[in-house]
Amino acid sequence: MAKIGFNLMQLIEYKTKTGERIVNPNFDTFTSLGSSFHMLIDDVYYEIKVQKEKEYIWFEFDYGKPNPIDNKLTNINSGRKKNNHRKNDEAELTNQLFVLYYFNKNMLYLSNLNKEKIFENMIQEKLSKTFEVKRFFKSKDDFISILKEVNEISFTEAKDLFNKDSKKRQALIDLTGVEAPEKFTLDTKYPKGSKIVDFILGLIKSREQTELNELVIRGTDNNNFDFVFNVDTFVQKIYISCDKENNGKFDPNIIKNKLLGRLHDL
């Protein structure tokens, strides 16, 4: 069974008329948006389906590129080859993107962070409105307050920090049982407690003082959402498990219903 993750994002609409400058989109925002259409962006063909409900709006993207293309198709069992009759202006839409925007929660759930600008540009072009997809920023205090469990900590030591600071060095040894390497990755589960909290706060402070580079903390919050905190950004994810179809793609309706079920349980 495959796993697909949805990133929790904000969707903001910027108004140009008098009144509130920044608003949360609602059902009426999308009334003029069609139920299916296609777009060509940077030589990638996107086929998009839209489902509008009172509680949410759901987007399904199937996409692919006409290139690269091989002149031959190869049988992976026998190695035999035959001519590939696909033309240069044809593409196999084997990639998928799913997006859910929940009106009451004012929350956007995006299955691929690399496509946030594609989604943003698409709705702007189709609705002739100005939108922004934003990641949540949380302070270190907010981060600590929602922390339930730490799964991984990684960083690169920049200024011989642990060797010159005996307290930090001892905190690392107490927590992990090892001396400080230059490149550090701690891949384990630590429930929230004073030792891990103090250790993380010390790392964040060191990162702010440029004594550490590439600080990344992965963990779980009280809603069992996975998240990544790297001082500059904070990304929460919700995962669902689903079998793929015989063609290697997900059934969009199953993905949507599983995501909605997970959100209704929160």
C-alpha positions as CSV (number, residue, x, y, z in Angstrom):
1,M,0.0,0.0,0.0
2,A,1.4,3.4,-1.0
3,K,1.4,6.5,1.1
4,I,0.6,10.0,0.0
5,G,1.2,13.1,2.0
6,F,-0.7,16.4,2.0
7,N,1.0,19.6,3.0
8,L,-1.1,22.0,5.1
9,M,-1.0,25.5,3.5
10,Q,-2.8,28.8,3.6
11,L,-4.7,30.2,0.6
12,I,-5.1,34.0,0.6
13,E,-7.0,36.2,-1.9
14,Y,-5.9,39.8,-2.3
15,K,-8.7,42.2,-3.1
16,T,-8.2,45.3,-5.3
17,K,-11.5,47.0,-4.4
18,T,-12.3,48.9,-1.2
19,G,-12.8,46.9,1.9
20,E,-10.7,44.2,3.3
21,R,-7.4,43.9,1.5
22,I,-6.8,40.2,2.4
23,V,-9.6,37.6,2.6
24,N,-10.0,33.9,2.9
25,P,-11.5,32.4,-0.3
26,N,-15.0,30.9,0.1
27,F,-17.4,29.0,-2.1
28,D,-18.4,32.1,-4.1
29,T,-14.8,32.7,-4.9
30,F,-14.8,29.7,-7.3
31,T,-18.3,30.0,-8.9
32,S,-16.9,30.9,-12.3
33,L,-14.3,28.1,-12.3
34,G,-15.1,25.3,-14.8
35,S,-15.4,21.6,-13.9
36,S,-12.7,20.5,-16.3
37,F,-10.0,22.3,-18.4
38,H,-6.4,21.9,-19.5
39,M,-3.3,24.1,-19.4
40,L,0.2,24.0,-21.0
41,I,2.8,25.4,-18.6
42,D,6.5,25.2,-19.3
43,D,5.9,22.3,-21.8
44,V,4.0,20.3,-19.2
45,Y,0.4,19.5,-20.1
46,Y,-2.0,19.6,-17.2
47,E,-5.5,18.1,-17.3
48,I,-7.5,19.5,-14.4
49,K,-10.9,18.4,-12.9
50,V,-12.7,20.4,-10.3
51,Q,-15.4,19.4,-7.8
52,K,-17.2,22.1,-5.8
53,E,-19.1,21.3,-2.7
54,K,-20.4,23.5,0.1
55,E,-17.6,22.5,2.5
56,Y,-14.7,22.3,0.1
57,I,-13.3,22.5,-3.4
58,W,-11.3,19.5,-4.8
59,F,-8.8,19.6,-7.7
60,E,-7.4,16.7,-9.6
61,F,-4.4,17.2,-11.8
62,D,-3.1,14.6,-14.3
63,Y,0.0,15.8,-16.1
64,G,3.0,14.8,-18.3
65,K,5.4,16.0,-20.9
66,P,5.7,14.9,-24.6
67,N,9.5,14.7,-24.1
68,P,11.7,12.8,-23.5
69,I,10.4,10.0,-25.8
70,D,12.1,6.9,-27.0
71,N,11.6,5.5,-30.5
72,K,11.3,2.0,-29.1
73,L,9.2,0.4,-26.3
74,T,11.0,-2.3,-24.3
75,N,9.3,-5.4,-22.8
76,I,10.7,-5.5,-19.2
77,N,10.4,-9.3,-19.0
78,S,11.9,-10.3,-22.4
79,G,13.9,-7.2,-23.4
80,R,12.2,-7.3,-26.8
81,K,11.7,-3.9,-28.5
82,K,9.0,-2.6,-30.8
83,N,8.3,0.8,-32.4
84,N,6.9,3.5,-30.2
85,H,4.1,5.2,-32.2
86,R,3.6,8.1,-29.7
87,K,4.0,11.4,-31.5
88,N,6.0,14.4,-30.5
89,D,2.9,16.3,-29.5
90,E,1.5,13.5,-27.3
91,A,2.1,12.9,-23.7
92,E,1.3,10.2,-21.1
93,L,-0.4,11.8,-18.1
94,T,1.2,9.6,-15.5
95,N,1.8,12.2,-12.8
96,Q,-0.8,13.3,-10.4
97,L,-1.5,16.3,-8.1
98,F,-4.4,16.6,-5.6
99,V,-5.5,19.8,-3.9
100,L,-8.3,20.3,-1.4
101,Y,-9.4,23.6,0.0
102,Y,-11.6,23.5,3.1
103,F,-13.7,26.6,3.4
104,N,-14.6,26.5,7.1
105,K,-11.0,25.6,8.1
106,N,-9.5,28.1,5.7
107,M,-6.9,25.4,5.0
108,L,-5.3,24.2,1.8
109,Y,-4.1,20.6,1.5
110,L,-1.6,20.1,-1.3
111,S,-0.1,16.8,-2.3
112,N,3.1,18.1,-3.8
113,L,5.0,21.2,-2.5
114,N,6.9,21.6,-5.7
115,K,3.6,22.4,-7.5
116,E,2.3,25.2,-5.2
117,K,3.2,27.9,-7.8
118,I,1.5,25.9,-10.6
119,F,-1.7,25.7,-8.5
120,E,-1.4,29.4,-7.5
121,N,-0.9,30.5,-11.1
122,M,-3.7,28.3,-12.4
123,I,-6.4,29.7,-10.2
124,Q,-5.2,33.3,-10.8
125,E,-5.4,32.8,-14.6
126,K,-8.7,31.1,-14.5
127,L,-10.4,33.4,-12.1
128,S,-8.6,36.7,-12.9
129,K,-8.0,37.2,-9.2
130,T,-4.8,37.5,-7.1
131,F,-4.0,34.6,-4.8
132,E,-1.1,33.4,-2.8
133,V,-0.3,30.0,-1.5
134,K,1.6,30.4,1.8
135,R,3.4,28.1,4.1
136,F,2.8,28.6,7.8
137,F,5.4,30.3,9.9
138,K,5.5,29.4,13.5
139,S,7.8,30.7,16.2
140,K,10.0,28.3,18.2
141,D,7.5,28.7,21.1
142,D,4.6,27.7,18.8
143,F,6.6,24.8,17.5
144,I,7.5,23.5,21.0
145,S,3.8,23.9,22.1
146,I,2.5,21.6,19.5
147,L,5.3,19.1,19.6
148,K,4.4,15.6,20.6
149,E,7.3,13.5,19.4
150,V,10.6,14.1,17.6
151,N,11.5,11.7,14.8
152,E,14.6,13.2,13.4
153,I,17.1,16.0,14.0
154,S,19.8,16.9,11.5
155,F,22.3,19.8,11.2
156,T,25.8,20.7,10.2
157,E,28.1,22.1,12.8
158,A,29.5,25.4,11.6
159,K,31.8,26.7,14.3
160,D,33.0,23.8,16.4
161,L,30.1,24.5,18.6
162,F,30.0,21.3,20.7
163,N,33.7,21.2,21.4
164,K,33.9,24.8,22.7
165,D,30.6,24.8,24.6
166,S,30.8,22.2,27.4
167,K,27.1,22.5,28.3
168,K,25.8,21.8,24.8
169,R,28.4,19.1,24.3
170,Q,27.2,17.4,27.5
171,A,23.5,17.8,26.5
172,L,24.3,16.0,23.3
173,I,26.1,13.2,25.1
174,D,23.3,12.9,27.6
175,L,20.6,12.7,24.9
176,T,22.4,10.5,22.3
177,G,25.3,8.9,24.1
178,V,27.8,10.0,21.4
179,E,30.3,12.8,20.9
180,A,29.4,15.5,18.3
181,P,30.2,14.8,14.7
182,E,30.5,17.6,12.1
183,K,27.4,16.3,10.2
184,F,24.8,15.1,12.6
185,T,21.6,13.2,12.0
186,L,19.6,11.7,14.9
187,D,17.0,9.3,13.4
188,T,14.9,8.0,16.3
189,K,11.7,8.7,18.3
190,Y,11.9,11.0,21.4
191,P,8.6,11.8,23.2
192,K,8.3,15.4,24.3
193,G,10.2,15.9,27.6
194,S,12.5,18.4,29.2
195,K,15.7,16.9,27.8
196,I,14.7,17.0,24.2
197,V,13.0,20.4,24.5
198,D,16.0,22.0,26.1
199,F,18.2,20.4,23.4
200,I,16.1,21.6,20.6
201,L,15.8,25.2,22.0
202,G,19.6,25.2,22.3
203,L,20.0,24.1,18.7
204,I,17.5,26.8,17.4
205,K,19.4,29.4,19.3
206,S,22.7,28.2,17.8
207,R,21.2,28.3,14.3
208,E,20.0,31.8,14.9
209,Q,23.6,32.7,15.9
210,T,24.9,31.0,12.7
211,E,26.7,28.4,14.7
212,L,24.8,25.6,13.0
213,N,23.8,25.2,9.4
214,E,20.9,23.2,7.8
215,L,19.0,22.6,11.0
216,V,16.0,20.4,10.3
217,I,13.7,18.9,12.9
218,R,11.0,16.4,11.9
219,G,8.3,15.3,14.3
220,T,4.7,14.7,15.1
221,D,2.1,17.1,16.6
222,N,-0.8,16.3,18.9
223,N,-3.1,15.6,15.9
224,N,-0.5,13.1,14.6
225,F,0.4,15.4,11.7
226,D,4.0,15.0,10.6
227,F,5.9,18.3,10.3
228,V,9.2,19.8,9.3
229,F,10.7,22.7,11.2
230,N,13.8,24.4,9.8
231,V,13.7,27.8,11.6
232,D,12.8,29.6,8.3
233,T,9.8,27.5,7.4
234,F,7.4,25.2,9.1
235,V,5.5,22.5,7.1
236,Q,2.9,20.2,8.5
237,K,1.8,17.1,6.6
238,I,-1.0,14.6,6.9
239,Y,-0.5,11.2,5.4
240,I,-3.0,8.7,4.0
241,S,-2.4,5.2,2.7
242,C,-4.0,4.0,-0.5
243,D,-3.4,1.2,-3.1
244,K,-2.6,2.3,-6.6
245,E,-4.5,1.2,-9.6
246,N,-3.1,-1.3,-12.2
247,N,-1.7,1.6,-14.2
248,G,0.3,2.9,-11.2
249,K,-1.9,5.9,-10.5
250,F,-4.2,6.6,-7.6
251,D,-7.9,6.6,-7.8
252,P,-8.7,10.3,-7.1
253,N,-12.1,9.6,-5.5
254,I,-10.5,7.2,-3.0
255,I,-7.8,9.7,-2.2
256,K,-10.4,12.5,-1.7
257,N,-12.6,10.4,0.5
258,K,-9.8,9.1,2.7
259,L,-8.5,12.7,3.1
260,L,-11.9,14.0,4.0
261,G,-12.4,11.1,6.5
262,R,-9.1,11.9,8.2
263,L,-10.0,15.6,8.4
264,H,-13.5,14.9,9.8
265,D,-11.9,12.8,12.6
266,L,-9.8,15.8,13.8
